[in-house]
């Protein structure tokens, strides 16, 4: 990934984290809980995917490269629901480069309909 694309990727990941916090803040007004959730939200880097963590739980995965997962193609910035703590689910749920925020909640990427 070149420097310009890396900066765009990092900025979009930060935007996703901030939007997850906004969604959580809509859900509760408990001040200590909001601080604890916001402090626990972070990225754990991996080789193919960055894992979005909420405390010690996997919120979802963000693709760092283009590729194929379980026969389904994906692209840089695509977001997957967590199938397990260590692995993403099969289908893409959204993209960090999208302006829309209706494809996820603070609890994770939405289920497919």
C-alpha positions in Angstrom: 0.0 0.0 0.0 1.5 3.4 -1.0 1.7 6.2 1.5 -1.3 8.1 0.2 -3.5 5.0 0.3 -2.2 4.1 3.8 -3.1 7.6 5.1 -6.6 7.3 3.6 -7.0 3.8 5.1 -5.8 5.0 8.6 -8.1 8.0 8.4 -11.1 5.9 7.4 -10.4 3.4 10.2 -10.3 6.2 12.7 -13.6 7.5 11.3 -15.2 4.0 11.8 -14.0 3.9 15.4 -15.4 7.4 16.1 -18.8 6.4 14.5 -18.9 3.2 16.6 -18.5 5.5 19.7 -21.2 7.8 18.4 -23.6 4.8 18.0 -22.7 3.6 21.5 -23.4 7.1 23.0 -26.9 7.0 21.4 -27.6 3.7 23.1 -26.6 4.7 26.6 -26.1 7.8 28.8 -24.2 6.0 31.6 -21.1 8.1 31.8 -18.7 5.5 33.3 -19.9 2.9 30.7 -19.3 5.3 27.8 -15.8 6.1 29.0 -15.0 2.4 29.5 -16.3 1.4 26.1 -14.5 4.3 24.3 -11.2 3.5 26.1 -11.5 -0.2 25.2 -12.2 0.4 21.4 -9.0 -0.3 19.5 -7.4 -1.9 16.5 -5.3 -5.1 16.7 -3.2 -5.3 13.5 -2.9 -8.5 11.6 -1.3 -9.7 8.3 -4.5 -9.7 6.1 -7.0 -8.1 8.4 -7.1 -5.5 11.2 -9.3 -6.6 14.0 -11.5 -4.1 15.7 -11.6 -4.8 19.4 -14.1 -3.7 22.1 -12.2 -4.5 25.2 -11.3 -8.2 24.8 -14.0 -9.0 22.2 -13.7 -9.0 18.5 -16.1 -6.4 17.0 -15.2 -7.2 13.4 -12.4 -7.3 10.8 -11.2 -4.8 8.2 -9.4 -6.1 5.0 -5.9 -4.7 4.6 -5.5 -6.1 1.1 -7.6 -7.3 -1.8 -8.2 -11.1 -1.7 -10.7 -13.9 -1.6 -12.2 -15.3 1.7 -14.1 -18.6 1.5 -14.7 -18.1 -2.2 -15.9 -14.5 -1.9 -13.8 -11.6 -3.2 -13.0 -8.6 -1.0 -11.2 -5.4 -1.3 -9.1 -3.1 0.9 -11.4 -1.5 3.5 -14.1 -4.1 3.4 -15.5 -4.9 6.8 -16.5 -8.4 8.0 -18.5 -9.5 11.0 -16.4 -11.7 13.4 -17.1 -15.4 12.9 -14.8 -16.2 15.8 -12.3 -14.2 17.8 -9.6 -15.1 15.2 -11.6 -15.2 11.9 -13.9 -13.1 9.9 -17.3 -14.3 8.7 -17.8 -15.0 5.0 -19.5 -12.0 3.6 -18.6 -8.3 3.4 -20.9 -6.1 5.6 -19.7 -2.6 4.6 -16.7 -0.5 3.8 -14.7 1.9 5.8 -14.6 4.2 2.8 -18.4 4.5 2.7 -20.0 7.7 4.0 -23.0 5.6 5.2 -23.1 4.3 8.8 -26.3 2.2 8.5 -24.3 -1.1 8.0 -23.0 -1.4 11.6 -23.9 -0.8 15.2 -21.7 -0.5 18.3 -22.3 -4.2 18.8 -20.7 -5.1 15.4 -21.4 -5.1 11.6 -25.1 -5.9 10.8 -26.3 -9.3 9.8 -27.1 -9.9 6.2 -30.8 -9.8 5.4 
